Amino acid sequence: MDIAVDYAGIKLKNPIVGASGTFGYGLTYEKFFDLSLIGGFCTKGLSLKPRAGNPTPRICETPSGMLNAIGLQNVGLDKFTSQKIPKLRKIDTAVIANFFGETVEEYIELAGKLDAIDGVHGLEMNISCPNVEKGGAAFGTEIKTTETVVKACRAVVKNKPLIVKLSPNVTDISEFARVCEASGADGLSVINTLVGMAIDIYRRKPVLANVTGGLSGPAIRPVAVRMVWQCYKAVRIPLFGIGGIASGRDVVEFIMAGATAVQVGTMNFVSPDIVPRLAAELPELLSKLGAGSVAELVGAAHHD
Ligand SMILES: Cc1cc2nc3c(=O)[nH]c(=O)nc-3n(C[C@H](O)[C@H](O)[C@H](O)COP(=O)(O)O)c2cc1C
């Protein structure tokens, strides 16, 4: 069975993609499997300059999930371009560059530069990061800033699909989905992590040095499925479903909610070969469900 999908013009040989921040720059996973087996992966969030991230502790395990406050540690655009891209170009898989800025100008500069890199197949904007000009509220939690930053990047991204990764830390995600579509986004990634925290009762202190962190893993899956469902109703552009995917069943659940393809994050830390394994299992699962392709199941739970 052919399980290839076209996601906003990005050809994915299968609909399972490694999620940003859990897949490094892809190359780390070469010791576990052949990267050409996977649909693709999203890089760790890239900034113009390298970043060391937050002080530790910056991850902690929670029931069916984890909290992280990595603080967007990454190698920076120059090192990504000179050291990672030449190796990635030799691998037959889709490379989606996840990126962020602290100001609209930084977003614009990165978007323009990433758009020009041969070997990058798509851009994924992380808008869940603090806007330093607006006192640190995340870009993606205010409609107006979301519109401004997406429009600004759209104006400079001319060659590649521009995907916006939505924050779930909002009251009505469909408003954000609509404004991104109207501002020129080619696709949406749904969802990023939910803000959470944990307290070490013996130290009487928050576990994370940053106090709060992003909750991910199977614990968030029902929230993510609900948000994919809402976004599918709100927009026509394709969706990546993300949040706690751990099995083939979960992949199909997101597709039926409206996702064209999915991303797997936290579970890579449990089973480093989960992305190719889910891809390999998908054809049998689809035929068990009486489906002839992935495409015919997209949004299936919405139809009578
Ligand atoms: C350790 C860690 C780092 C992450 N870093 C990023 C990042 O740099 N950019 C981004 O857009 N999302 C980042 N995410 C969010 C994931 O890509 C994903 O949206 C989220 O974890 C939900 O999926 P999951 O439940 O399968 O992990 C990170 C998640 C984790 C766990």
PDBQT file of the ligand as one rigid body, heavy atoms in Angstrom, charges set to zero:
ROOT
HETATM    1  C1  LIG A 401      12.437  18.245  25.066  1.00  0.00    +0.000 C 
HETATM    2  C2  LIG A 401      11.501  18.912  24.099  1.00  0.00    +0.000 A 
HETATM    3  C3  LIG A 401      11.964  19.972  23.321  1.00  0.00    +0.000 A 
HETATM    4  C4  LIG A 401      11.106  20.610  22.413  1.00  0.00    +0.000 A 
HETATM    5  N1  LIG A 401      11.590  21.629  21.624  1.00  0.00    +0.000 NA
HETATM    6  C5  LIG A 401      10.777  22.216  20.701  1.00  0.00    +0.000 A 
HETATM    7  C6  LIG A 401      11.283  23.231  19.827  1.00  0.00    +0.000 A 
HETATM    8  O1  LIG A 401      12.471  23.598  19.841  1.00  0.00    +0.000 OA
HETATM    9  N2  LIG A 401      10.412  23.801  18.948  1.00  0.00    +0.000 N 
HETATM   10  C7  LIG A 401       9.089  23.424  18.862  1.00  0.00    +0.000 A 
HETATM   11  O2  LIG A 401       8.338  23.951  18.040  1.00  0.00    +0.000 OA
HETATM   12  N3  LIG A 401       8.603  22.424  19.657  1.00  0.00    +0.000 NA
HETATM   13  C8  LIG A 401       9.417  21.830  20.562  1.00  0.00    +0.000 A 
HETATM   14  N4  LIG A 401       8.922  20.812  21.363  1.00  0.00    +0.000 N 
HETATM   15  C9  LIG A 401       7.492  20.405  21.232  1.00  0.00    +0.000 C 
HETATM   16  C10 LIG A 401       7.338  19.119  20.417  1.00  0.00    +0.000 C 
HETATM   17  O3  LIG A 401       7.823  19.273  19.096  1.00  0.00    +0.000 OA
HETATM   18  C11 LIG A 401       5.857  18.668  20.376  1.00  0.00    +0.000 C 
HETATM   19  O4  LIG A 401       5.065  19.670  19.779  1.00  0.00    +0.000 OA
HETATM   20  C12 LIG A 401       5.295  18.387  21.766  1.00  0.00    +0.000 C 
HETATM   21  O5  LIG A 401       6.266  17.764  22.585  1.00  0.00    +0.000 OA
HETATM   22  C13 LIG A 401       4.040  17.486  21.736  1.00  0.00    +0.000 C 
HETATM   23  O6  LIG A 401       4.313  16.239  21.128  1.00  0.00    +0.000 OA
HETATM   24  P1  LIG A 401       4.663  14.909  21.989  1.00  0.00    +0.000 P 
HETATM   25  O7  LIG A 401       3.612  14.777  23.034  1.00  0.00    +0.000 OA
HETATM   26  O8  LIG A 401       4.659  13.782  20.978  1.00  0.00    +0.000 OA
HETATM   27  O9  LIG A 401       6.013  15.152  22.587  1.00  0.00    +0.000 OA
HETATM   28  C14 LIG A 401       9.764  20.173  22.286  1.00  0.00    +0.000 A 
HETATM   29  C15 LIG A 401       9.306  19.096  23.075  1.00  0.00    +0.000 A 
HETATM   30  C16 LIG A 401      10.154  18.476  23.965  1.00  0.00    +0.000 A 
HETATM   31  C17 LIG A 401       9.629  17.316  24.782  1.00  0.00    +0.000 C 
ENDROOT
TORSDOF 0
